[in-house]
């Protein structure tokens, strides 16, 4: 169930999001922000690899953005939300891997150090491809940690799908995924020997994510 530790992690996530929104870029920032927002509005193709998932999300925002806000402001706020969620998943991973005596406090400390580190903070308040990539990376680690401790096949299946869809945002995440996928397959080795269909399902879900 939802415990005090969960409440503290989510409360920390809300504080992080509030900090991001307070320092949010008011419009288009530097870097690739202008291109990312413009291509999203027009359903165009940004510089390689094109970032199709983010482009479609931004296009949806451009169609349904509140009238009082520009598309750039909405996308900047989305980046803030993605990064705050990444911090929350990081917090859960740290808590799971830490001794009970320091678990939740270690989680909150890790969340703060991560969220307000200069580079993460810089991209969290602008329209960029990195916040969504950061969210995927954090969520994948959370799923891997959860599976290593509870060995639920549904978690492995979800992880396979997320690994696939993460590649639709930024292809370089595959370098991050490979060692985690290999470790997951190692943990699943005995199950796969007994039920080869598991490996097929994992592969299909990964491809579906793409």
Backbone bond lengths (Angstrom), bond angles and torsions (degrees), N, CA, C in turn:
res aa  C-N    CA-C-N  psi(-1)  N-CA   C-N-CA  omega(-1)  CA-C   N-CA-C  phi
1 X - - - 1.442 - - 1.518 112.21 -
2 X 1.320 115.16 178.73 1.462 121.68 -179.76 1.524 108.15 -81.44
3 X 1.342 117.41 114.57 1.459 121.81 -174.26 1.519 110.77 -108.96
4 X 1.328 115.63 -179.85 1.462 120.65 179.78 1.524 111.23 -60.17
5 X 1.335 115.71 -36.89 1.455 119.51 178.79 1.511 111.79 -62.29
6 X 1.340 115.97 -41.14 1.465 120.36 177.17 1.525 110.42 -62.49
7 X 1.326 115.55 -43.28 1.464 120.26 -179.91 1.521 110.98 -60.10
8 X 1.330 116.91 -41.25 1.462 120.95 -179.33 1.531 110.89 -67.15
9 X 1.328 116.33 -39.97 1.468 119.90 178.51 1.526 110.35 -64.23
10 X 1.336 117.02 -45.82 1.464 119.60 -179.39 1.524 111.49 -69.12
11 X 1.339 117.25 -35.93 1.463 119.83 176.92 1.520 110.59 -63.34
12 X 1.333 116.21 -39.42 1.462 120.60 176.35 1.527 110.30 -63.51
13 X 1.330 116.44 -39.39 1.457 120.65 176.73 1.519 112.16 -61.54
14 X 1.325 116.45 -39.18 1.469 120.91 178.03 1.531 110.64 -65.97
15 X 1.328 116.50 -40.76 1.482 120.36 177.44 1.529 110.01 -62.89
16 X 1.322 116.06 -42.89 1.467 120.27 178.29 1.526 110.47 -60.91
17 X 1.330 116.67 -46.06 1.463 120.64 179.23 1.529 110.83 -61.67
18 X 1.327 116.43 -40.34 1.468 120.24 178.58 1.528 110.52 -62.42
19 X 1.346 115.98 -40.29 1.464 119.95 177.81 1.517 111.71 -63.57
20 X 1.316 116.05 -39.98 1.461 120.56 177.95 1.529 111.04 -65.22
21 X 1.332 116.40 -46.65 1.467 119.90 -177.98 1.527 111.32 -64.61
22 X 1.326 116.19 -32.91 1.472 120.33 178.02 1.523 110.64 -66.57
23 X 1.310 117.75 -31.22 1.471 121.71 -176.95 1.530 111.75 -108.72
24 X 1.336 116.40 16.83 1.464 121.65 -175.64 1.532 111.40 -62.77
25 X 1.312 115.59 138.92 1.466 119.74 174.55 1.528 109.03 -62.26
26 X 1.334 119.04 132.14 1.472 121.00 -176.39 1.527 114.06 -73.93
27 X 1.317 116.81 -15.60 1.464 119.87 -177.69 1.525 109.39 -156.32
28 X 1.318 117.04 -145.60 1.456 121.84 178.42 1.527 109.49 -74.27
29 X 1.310 115.57 126.19 1.472 120.12 177.20 1.533 108.35 -92.86
30 X 1.304 116.89 -167.01 1.467 120.65 -179.57 1.514 111.93 -80.83
31 X 1.308 116.28 -162.34 1.464 121.24 179.34 1.513 112.29 66.67
32 X 1.328 114.92 -135.72 1.464 120.58 -177.04 1.523 113.24 -94.24
33 X 1.326 117.82 6.63 1.464 120.72 -172.95 1.518 112.94 -56.33
34 X 1.335 116.59 -47.08 1.463 119.97 -178.46 1.512 112.35 -60.88
35 X 1.325 116.13 -44.97 1.458 120.75 179.62 1.521 111.21 -64.31
36 X 1.324 116.67 -44.65 1.469 121.29 -177.45 1.528 110.51 -60.43
37 X 1.329 117.03 -45.38 1.469 120.93 -178.37 1.530 110.62 -69.70
38 X 1.332 116.92 -43.63 1.466 120.53 -178.42 1.527 111.46 -63.10
39 X 1.320 117.09 -45.81 1.467 120.25 -179.80 1.524 110.86 -66.84
40 X 1.332 116.60 -34.71 1.457 119.88 176.89 1.519 111.97 -64.38
41 X 1.320 116.54 -41.79 1.471 120.43 179.66 1.518 111.56 -63.18
42 X 1.310 116.92 -35.97 1.470 121.96 -175.79 1.529 113.06 -99.07
43 X 1.325 117.66 1.66 1.467 122.87 -173.27 1.527 110.26 54.00
44 X 1.319 115.21 43.16 1.453 121.06 178.25 1.516 111.29 -88.93
45 X 1.313 115.56 -164.60 1.459 121.47 -179.69 1.529 108.25 -121.57
46 X 1.309 115.87 116.34 1.463 120.53 178.33 1.530 109.59 -74.53
47 X 1.322 116.45 178.61 1.459 120.18 179.69 1.537 109.59 -58.10
48 X 1.335 116.86 152.82 1.475 120.79 -176.78 1.528 111.19 -50.15
49 X 1.338 116.88 136.62 1.467 128.69 10.41 1.530 115.18 -88.97
50 X 1.313 118.52 10.39 1.452 120.64 175.04 1.521 115.80 96.84
51 X 1.333 117.95 -26.33 1.473 123.20 176.78 1.535 112.63 51.07
52 X 1.348 117.56 57.99 1.475 120.04 -174.30 1.522 114.61 -60.23
53 X 1.333 117.63 -39.77 1.461 119.83 -178.24 1.527 110.54 -64.10
54 X 1.320 117.08 -49.32 1.462 120.45 -179.45 1.527 110.42 -64.10
55 X 1.329 116.76 -37.98 1.467 120.28 178.91 1.526 110.86 -59.62
56 X 1.338 117.48 -43.17 1.464 120.90 -179.87 1.529 111.30 -68.24
57 X 1.335 116.62 -37.58 1.464 119.69 178.13 1.523 110.11 -63.91
58 X 1.335 116.49 -45.77 1.467 120.16 179.89 1.524 110.69 -64.50
59 X 1.330 117.40 -37.17 1.470 119.88 177.68 1.527 110.55 -61.99
60 X 1.325 116.52 -42.43 1.470 119.99 177.47 1.527 110.52 -61.50
61 X 1.328 116.61 -40.33 1.459 120.64 177.68 1.524 110.58 -62.87
62 X 1.339 116.23 -41.29 1.465 119.85 -179.03 1.527 111.77 -64.35
63 X 1.331 115.81 -28.62 1.464 119.74 -179.97 1.527 112.41 -80.23
64 X 1.332 116.11 -30.51 1.461 119.25 -172.20 1.530 113.71 -123.28
65 X 1.327 117.38 15.55 1.466 120.50 -179.26 1.525 110.78 -63.08
66 X 1.331 118.25 139.19 1.472 120.75 176.08 1.525 110.94 -55.85
67 X 1.302 116.82 143.40 1.460 121.87 -173.20 1.527 112.62 -63.51
68 X 1.327 117.02 -25.13 1.464 120.67 -177.43 1.531 113.01 -82.54
69 X 1.338 117.54 -4.12 1.464 120.77 -176.55 1.526 110.02 -126.52
70 X 1.326 115.73 147.01 1.458 119.95 175.01 1.524 109.23 -79.65
71 X 1.330 115.99 162.78 1.462 119.81 177.02 1.527 110.07 -60.76
72 X 1.337 116.66 -40.93 1.468 120.73 179.96 1.522 111.44 -59.22
73 X 1.332 116.72 -42.94 1.472 119.69 179.37 1.525 110.84 -63.74
74 X 1.325 116.70 -41.27 1.465 120.50 -179.90 1.524 111.50 -65.69
75 X 1.337 116.63 -41.03 1.465 120.20 179.47 1.527 110.25 -68.44
76 X 1.323 117.54 -38.01 1.461 120.58 175.97 1.526 110.55 -60.75
77 X 1.338 116.19 -42.97 1.466 120.32 178.57 1.523 110.91 -65.74
78 X 1.335 116.67 -35.78 1.469 120.52 176.73 1.527 110.72 -62.54
79 X 1.326 116.78 -41.25 1.467 120.73 177.23 1.525 110.32 -59.40
80 X 1.332 115.58 -41.74 1.468 120.55 178.66 1.525 110.69 -62.05
81 X 1.329 116.22 -43.43 1.467 120.60 179.97 1.525 111.27 -64.94
82 X 1.333 116.99 -44.19 1.465 120.65 178.94 1.532 110.99 -58.36
83 X 1.331 116.37 -44.09 1.463 119.83 -176.49 1.519 111.39 -71.43
84 X 1.326 117.20 -36.73 1.471 120.12 176.37 1.527 110.23 -63.54
85 X 1.337 117.38 -40.39 1.461 120.58 176.63 1.530 111.20 -65.23
86 X 1.330 116.45 -37.67 1.466 120.11 176.35 1.524 110.28 -60.24
87 X 1.331 116.22 -40.42 1.465 120.37 178.25 1.521 111.10 -64.17
88 X 1.320 116.89 -37.66 1.468 120.79 179.49 1.530 110.84 -64.97
89 X 1.318 117.03 -46.55 1.472 119.59 178.03 1.526 111.10 -64.04
90 X 1.335 116.76 -36.51 1.456 120.03 174.95 1.523 110.38 -61.06
91 X 1.325 115.92 -42.59 1.456 120.36 178.86 1.516 112.40 -59.54
92 X 1.326 116.45 -43.05 1.471 119.98 178.54 1.530 111.36 -65.01
93 X 1.328 116.57 -38.63 1.473 119.69 179.53 1.526 110.53 -65.00
94 X 1.320 116.37 -44.49 1.471 120.80 -179.71 1.520 110.24 -64.40
95 X 1.327 117.11 -42.25 1.467 119.52 179.12 1.523 110.98 -61.66
96 X 1.323 116.80 -41.22 1.465 120.80 -178.55 1.521 112.14 -65.74
97 X 1.325 116.52 -32.66 1.465 121.25 -176.40 1.528 113.51 -91.75
98 X 1.335 117.41 -4.64 1.465 121.19 -175.67 1.524 111.06 -101.51
99 X 1.326 116.98 155.01 1.474 119.92 172.52 1.525 110.25 -57.77
100 X 1.309 117.61 147.95 1.462 121.25 -176.33 1.519 112.87 -57.23
101 X 1.327 116.54 -31.96 1.467 119.98 -176.18 1.528 112.97 -65.57
102 X 1.329 116.46 -26.35 1.469 118.94 -178.09 1.529 112.44 -124.31
103 X 1.332 117.32 4.47 1.451 121.89 -172.36 1.511 115.40 -50.62
104 X 1.339 117.18 -61.19 1.454 119.93 -174.23 1.526 111.64 -70.69
105 X 1.336 117.12 -33.94 1.469 119.36 179.14 1.528 110.79 -71.24
106 X 1.324 115.50 -36.67 1.464 119.78 174.35 1.515 110.81 -64.63
107 X 1.330 116.05 -36.87 1.465 120.76 179.02 1.521 111.09 -63.96
108 X 1.327 116.29 -46.57 1.469 120.85 -179.49 1.526 110.85 -63.97
109 X 1.332 116.47 -41.37 1.464 120.44 178.42 1.527 110.51 -63.22
110 X 1.329 116.44 -45.27 1.465 120.29 179.40 1.522 111.08 -62.04
111 X 1.327 116.72 -41.13 1.464 120.81 179.18 1.521 111.63 -60.91
112 X 1.339 115.64 -44.59 1.463 119.79 -179.21 1.513 112.57 -66.48
113 X 1.334 116.08 -44.68 1.470 120.37 -179.87 1.526 110.65 -63.83
114 X 1.319 116.11 -39.22 1.466 120.19 179.02 1.526 111.01 -69.20
115 X 1.321 116.03 -53.96 1.465 121.05 -170.99 1.521 113.31 -63.76
116 X 1.329 116.53 -34.63 1.463 119.31 -176.23 1.528 112.80 -107.80
117 X 1.331 116.29 18.60 1.460 119.12 168.94 1.534 106.85 -69.93
118 X 1.324 118.87 146.47 1.473 121.14 -169.76 1.523 115.42 -53.85
119 X 1.328 117.74 -47.53 1.466 119.47 -174.68 1.523 111.66 -70.39
120 X 1.330 117.17 -42.90 1.464 120.73 179.06 1.525 109.85 -62.26
121 X 1.324 116.90 -44.88 1.469 122.03 -179.35 1.527 110.29 -63.42
122 X 1.305 116.91 -41.60 1.463 121.41 -179.10 1.528 111.78 -57.78
123 X 1.345 116.11 -45.10 1.462 119.69 -177.98 1.522 112.69 -81.94
124 X 1.323 117.26 -19.54 1.462 120.78 -178.49 1.522 112.99 -71.47
125 X 1.310 118.03 -16.33 1.468 120.98 -174.87 1.526 112.69 -112.36
126 X 1.342 116.34 12.50 1.463 120.26 -179.88 1.528 110.15 -135.06
127 X 1.318 115.67 165.62 1.462 121.37 176.35 1.525 108.70 -77.88
128 X 1.313 116.79 101.75 1.462 122.24 -178.44 1.525 110.07 -143.60
129 X 1.323 115.59 164.60 1.467 120.51 179.80 1.531 111.87 -79.89
130 X 1.315 116.94 -20.16 1.467 120.42 -171.15 1.525 115.03 -70.30
131 X 1.340 120.55 -37.36 1.469 118.29 -179.24 1.527 114.13 -58.20
132 X 1.336 117.42 -42.51 1.468 119.21 178.07 1.521 110.62 -66.40
133 X 1.324 116.41 -38.16 1.461 120.40 177.00 1.533 110.70 -63.14
134 X 1.318 115.76 -40.85 1.470 121.21 178.16 1.518 110.65 -62.77
135 X 1.327 116.64 -40.82 1.464 120.84 178.50 1.529 110.61 -62.71
136 X 1.314 116.71 -45.94 1.467 119.99 178.54 1.531 110.80 -60.57
137 X 1.328 116.53 -45.38 1.465 120.70 -178.65 1.524 111.11 -60.42
138 X 1.334 116.37 -44.08 1.461 120.63 -179.37 1.525 111.48 -67.89
139 X 1.328 116.19 -39.93 1.461 120.30 -179.40 1.532 111.08 -67.32
140 X 1.329 116.33 -38.68 1.469 120.35 178.51 1.523 110.53 -63.10
141 X 1.328 117.44 -44.11 1.465 120.30 177.67 1.526 110.42 -61.58
142 X 1.326 116.27 -42.75 1.467 120.24 178.47 1.534 110.75 -58.10
143 X 1.340 116.87 -44.41 1.465 120.90 -179.85 1.528 111.51 -65.94
144 X 1.335 116.75 -39.66 1.464 120.61 179.30 1.532 110.38 -64.58
145 X 1.329 116.61 -44.95 1.469 120.67 178.71 1.526 110.24 -62.93
146 X 1.336 116.13 -44.56 1.462 120.42 -179.37 1.532 110.81 -61.90
147 X 1.336 116.40 -42.91 1.458 119.21 -179.71 1.527 111.49 -66.74
148 X 1.317 116.84 -39.47 1.470 120.33 -178.95 1.514 111.64 -62.23
149 X 1.334 116.72 -25.02 1.460 120.24 -177.60 1.522 113.58 -97.81
150 X 1.336 116.81 -31.39 1.466 119.35 -175.02 1.526 113.94 -114.44
151 X 1.330 117.54 -16.59 1.468 124.19 176.13 1.537 113.01 53.61
152 X 1.314 116.53 44.54 1.462 120.43 175.84 1.522 109.32 -91.33
153 X 1.324 116.68 124.50 1.463 120.84 -177.69 1.522 112.21 -61.90
154 X 1.317 117.25 -32.94 1.466 119.83 179.26 1.532 111.10 -60.62
155 X 1.338 116.46 -33.15 1.464 120.44 177.44 1.525 110.31 -67.13
156 X 1.322 116.80 -41.10 1.470 120.92 177.98 1.527 110.54 -64.04
157 X 1.328 116.92 -41.35 1.459 120.61 179.35 1.532 110.88 -64.27
158 X 1.324 115.82 -43.59 1.467 119.70 177.66 1.524 110.38 -62.52
159 X 1.333 116.58 -41.44 1.460 121.10 178.71 1.515 112.27 -60.86
160 X 1.334 117.16 -39.48 1.462 120.87 178.63 1.520 110.81 -63.15
161 X 1.329 116.23 -43.74 1.472 120.29 179.17 1.527 110.99 -64.64
162 X 1.326 116.69 -44.31 1.473 120.62 -179.32 1.527 110.83 -64.21
163 X 1.327 117.15 -39.12 1.472 120.38 176.95 1.527 110.69 -60.35
164 X 1.324 116.15 -37.55 1.451 119.70 178.44 1.511 112.67 -68.82
165 X 1.329 116.43 -49.30 1.459 119.90 -176.38 1.534 111.53 -69.04
166 X 1.334 116.79 -27.51 1.467 119.94 177.32 1.528 110.73 -62.61
167 X 1.327 116.31 -31.86 1.456 120.21 178.12 1.517 113.17 -67.74
168 X 1.334 116.76 -17.48 1.467 120.68 177.56 1.519 111.52 -78.83
169 X 1.316 117.04 -9.97 1.457 119.90 177.50 1.523 110.83 -98.54
170 X 1.333 115.76 -55.32 1.464 119.45 -179.52 1.526 108.23 -144.53
171 X 1.324 115.89 116.15 1.462 120.94 -171.39 1.524 113.45 -65.14
172 X 1.333 117.77 -23.60 1.462 120.20 -177.72 1.522 112.68 -66.51
173 X 1.329 117.06 -13.68 1.466 118.95 -179.74 1.525 111.00 -65.59
174 X 1.337 116.94 -16.34 1.470 119.59 178.61 1.531 111.24 -61.13
175 X 1.334 116.73 -31.90 1.466 120.44 178.00 1.531 111.04 -66.22
176 X 1.315 115.41 -28.52 1.464 122.50 177.68 1.528 110.31 -80.69
177 X 1.326 115.56 -35.06 1.463 120.30 -174.94 1.518 113.10 -76.08
178 X 1.332 118.03 -35.67 1.473 121.33 -172.41 1.527 112.85 -52.98
179 X 1.355 119.96 -52.89 1.471 117.77 -179.38 1.521 113.17 -64.65
180 X 1.339 117.48 -33.14 1.460 120.11 179.08 1.525 110.76 -70.44
181 X 1.329 116.75 -39.41 1.470 120.85 177.12 1.532 110.50 -63.39
182 X 1.334 116.38 -43.25 1.468 120.22 179.52 1.528 110.98 -62.45
183 X 1.330 116.25 -39.06 1.472 119.61 178.62 1.528 110.45 -66.83
184 X 1.335 116.16 -42.25 1.461 119.57 178.14 1.529 110.70 -60.74
185 X 1.332 116.92 -42.59 1.463 120.43 179.36 1.521 111.35 -65.35
186 X 1.335 115.90 -33.16 1.466 119.61 175.97 1.526 110.50 -64.69
187 X 1.331 115.98 -42.63 1.462 120.43 178.65 1.530 111.32 -66.13
188 X 1.332 115.77 -30.11 1.466 121.05 -177.81 1.530 113.23 -92.18
189 X 1.332 117.49 2.81 1.470 121.98 -170.98 1.530 112.43 -52.63
190 X 1.328 117.42 -50.75 1.467 120.92 -177.97 1.523 111.11 -64.47
191 X 1.343 116.24 -40.39 1.470 120.08 -179.73 1.528 110.88 -64.87
192 X 1.345 116.22 -40.30 1.463 120.21 -179.06 1.527 111.21 -67.33
193 X 1.340 116.95 -36.97 1.465 120.24 177.44 1.526 111.05 -61.45
194 X 1.334 115.57 -37.75 1.462 120.03 -178.69 1.532 111.56 -81.58
195 X 1.343 115.57 -33.66 1.474 120.08 -178.66 1.534 109.33 -134.22
196 X 1.344 117.87 83.90 1.470 121.17 -178.83 1.528 113.51 -57.50
197 X 1.335 116.30 -21.18 1.464 120.21 179.79 1.536 111.52 -61.02
198 X 1.325 116.66 -26.03 1.468 120.52 178.90 1.521 110.16 -59.19
199 X 1.325 116.83 -44.87 1.460 121.16 -179.14 1.527 111.08 -64.04
200 X 1.331 116.25 -39.21 1.459 120.42 178.52 1.530 110.40 -64.58
201 X 1.330 116.40 -43.52 1.470 120.33 178.91 1.527 110.90 -61.79
202 X 1.336 116.78 -42.02 1.463 120.53 178.78 1.529 110.33 -61.32
203 X 1.321 116.17 -43.92 1.464 120.21 179.64 1.522 112.51 -64.43
204 X 1.339 116.81 -42.50 1.466 120.93 179.72 1.523 110.34 -63.69
205 X 1.330 117.18 -43.54 1.460 120.50 -179.56 1.514 111.65 -65.60
206 X 1.334 117.40 -36.77 1.452 120.84 176.50 1.531 110.23 -62.00
207 X 1.323 116.47 -46.01 1.473 121.39 -179.60 1.528 110.41 -66.14
208 X 1.322 118.05 -39.23 1.454 120.82 177.20 1.522 111.73 -59.93
209 X 1.332 115.59 -36.30 1.465 119.80 177.03 1.522 112.27 -62.87
210 X 1.317 115.35 -35.47 1.470 119.68 178.50 1.531 110.88 -67.77
